[in-house]
Amino acid sequence: MTRPHPSSSRTASRLAAAGLGLALLTACASSGAGSDPAAAPRTASQQWEDRVHVDGRPDEVLLVIHAEGLSPAQNQALDGLLGRWLKAEAREIVVSAPIGGAGGEIAGRMAMAARQRLVAMGAPPAKVRVVGYDAAGAPDAPLKAGFLRYIAQIPQCGAWENITGTRNNKAYENFGCAVTANIAAQVANPEDLLGPRPETPIDSGRRATVLDKYRKGEVTSSAKDQQSNGVISKAVN
């Protein structure tokens, strides 16, 4: 019987060790590449978040073009639109004037008058935008003013079952539906369910003032409000 050469045994051992190391590295690489945080198992209550659908629908008023400008009824319609816009916390109001009709110049003046009305009644000027739309030559094309309103479609709850009739330690089918439906129904602006709002710009002037006082060792807090000192106000006889 021929014995293997010692160097051959050491070479085979090294090759086996190298092969095992490559196999382990391959397993780690494949498991890391295939992992998807979004595919992680969700809890029984989180599954209801996917059943809340948010749809955007236009809320607008149609105004007949008048050569003399906005009528009292149209002003009231714009005021009502502004009230709904403020309540919905929407992004902007768009005033669309028809383009291509016979009264294009009149429609443009009326669109600016509608914008001035909305701003005068409390809408921020940067939130009211005037645009034009193709009226396809229609002589009676109206002036449009509106915004995009978001509505949340909440899931229907009520699928209750007897959880004591089974020995399985699992949540019942309706678990988490009521909480999700209540939150979706109570949120002021359903658009917030789609994503966070953009951050407002920082107050660079106030920041510079506070940092300057901090470097000088001065008090950085605001002055105390005398109305918050807890003293009972004097009543007028």
N, C-alpha and C positions, 0 to 999 in steps of 0.2 A: 504494500500500500504506500502510495507516494504522499508525503506530507506537504501541505501548502507552504510556500515560501513566506517567512514572516513579513517581508515587505508587501507581499500580495494581500495578506490579511489586513494589514494596516490600511492599505489603499481602499479595500472593500469597505472597511469600517468608516473611513472618511467619506466615501461616496454615499453610504447609507445615511450618515448623519447629515450630510448636505441635502440629500433628498428629503429627509424629514423636515429640515428647516424650511426648504422651499415650499413643502406642502402646508406647513403652518402659516407661512407668510401669505400663501395663496388663499387659505381659508380666511385669514384676517382681512385681506383686501376685498374678497368677495362679500364678506358679511358687512364690511363698512360701506362698500359702494351700493349694496342693495338696501340699506336701511333708509327709510323715508320717515322723517318726523311727522309728516302730515298723515301717514298711514298708520299711526299708532292707534291702538284700540281706544275708543271713546267710552266714557262712562254711560250708565243708563240714563242719566238726566241730560247729558250733553247732546245726545242724539236728537233731541227736540229742537235744538238751535238750528239745525239744518232744515227744519220744516217751517221756519218763518221766512216768508217771501216778501220782499219790499219792492213795490212797483211805483214808478214815476208817472204821474198823470198831469196834464196841463190844466191849470185853473185860470181861465181867461174870460174876458168880457169883449164883446164885439160892439164897436161903436160906428154908427152911420156917419159918413163924411158930410159935414156941413160947411158951407162957405163962411158962415158967421162964427164958426168955432164950436166949442163944447157947449152943449145944452145943460140946463140944471139937472136933468135926469142922468146925463152922462157923467157929470161931476159926482153925483151920488153913487153911480156904479163904480167909479174909480176909487171913491172913498171906501166902499165896501170891499173892493179888491185889496186895497192897502191894509185894511183891518185883518183880512184873512192871511195876507202875506206876513204880517207881524206875528200873528198867532202861530203860524206854521214854521216860523224861523227859517224861511227859505233863503236862497242865496241872492237872487236878483229878480227884478221885474223887467220884462222886455216889452217895449212898445214897438209894434211892427206896423209900418205904413205900407200900403199897396204901391207897387211900382209898375208902370206900364199902362195905367188907366188914364182916363181923360182928365181927372182932377188930381194929378200927381203933386202939383205944387200946393194945392189946398190940403191934401193929405199930409204933406210934410209939415206944414204949419200947425195942423191939428195934432200931429204926433208930438211936436215940441210943446204945445200947450198942455197935452196930457202929462208929459214928463214934468212940466212946471207945477201942475196940480198935485201930482204925487209927492214931489219934493216939498212943496209948501205945506202939505198935510203930515209931514213927518218922515218921509222916506229919505235915507241918505243919498246925496247926489251920485255917489259912486255905485250905488246899487240899482239905479234906473238907467237902462240902456235903450237907445232908439236904433232900430234896424229897419231894413226894407225887405219886402217879400214880393215875389213875382205874382201879380194879380192876373196874368194871362189875358190882359185887355178887358177884364170884366168891369163894366161901368159902375156897378154897385158893390165893389169890393170894400169890405169894412176895414176899419182900423182895429188892430188887435192889441190888447194889453193883458199880460198874464205872467204867470210864473209856474215853475214845475213843483207840484205837490207830491210828496211821497206818502204812500199808504202801506201799512204793514198788514199782510194777510196772516192771521194767527192760526195755529193748528186747532182742530176740534178735539177737546178732551172729553173724557167720560167712559173710557173703556176699562171699567173696574171689574176685577175678578176676585174670587175668594182665595186670598194668599195663604189661608190656613189649611186649604184643602190639598196642599202638596208639601213634600218634605224638602224640596229644592230650595236652597238658600239663595234665591235670586230676587231681584226687584220686580215688582209687577209691571205689566206692560205700560200702564199710564203714568209711571213714576217720572216726575219732572215736567210733565206737560202743563200742569196748572201754573207753576211758577214761570215758565217760559212764556206762556200765553198772557199772563198778567203783566209782565215786564214789557212785552211787545205792544200791549194795548195801552199802557200808561206812558210810554216814552213820548216826550213832547214833539220831537222831530224824528220820524222813523228813518230818515237818512243817516242818523247816527249809528244805526245798526249795520250800515254798509261799511263804515270805517270812521276813524277819528277825524275831527275837524282840524283844519290847518291852524298852526299856532299864530297868535298875533305878534307883531313886532315888539321887541323889547323897548323899554323907555331908557334910551341911552343917556339922556340928560340926567334923569334921576339916578341912574347907576353911577355916573361920573361924580355926582354930588356926594353920594354915600361913600364912595371910595376915597374921595378927597378928605372927607371928615374922618374916616377911619385912619388914614395915614397921619393926620394931625392929632389923633387921639381924642377927638371930639365925639359927642354923642351922635349916633347915626339914626336913632329912632325919630319918628315924627313928633311934633308937639302934641301934648295931651289935650284932648277935647274936653272942655269944661262941661259939656252936656253928658259925659259919661263918668262923672265923678260920684254918682250915686246920690247926690243931694236932691231932695224933693223940691221941685220947682214951686215958685210962689204963684198962687192963684190970684187972678185979678178979681177984686170985689165989684 
